Amino acid sequence: MRDYFVDVLQRVGKHPASLVHQLTPRIWKQMFAANPLRSDLHDLGGRRTDAGG
């Protein structure tokens, strides 16, 4: 589910409005799940940094 949110948040600004239905979870999975857009934080290997600690 995290891949979906990260991908859609990056894709939504440049995706054609007429094709916005492609960004719904079911259709996104068919079209984009095999190669989702990643955030720069993905390269950190999933490590989390907690404030204060």
Residue pairs with C-beta under 8 A, 6 or more apart in sequence:
3 33
3 36
4 25
4 28
4 29
4 33
4 36
6 36
6 37
6 38
6 39
6 42
7 28
7 32
7 36
7 37
7 38
8 23
8 28
10 37
10 39
11 23
11 32
11 37
12 20
12 23
15 22
15 23
21 27
22 28
22 31
22 32
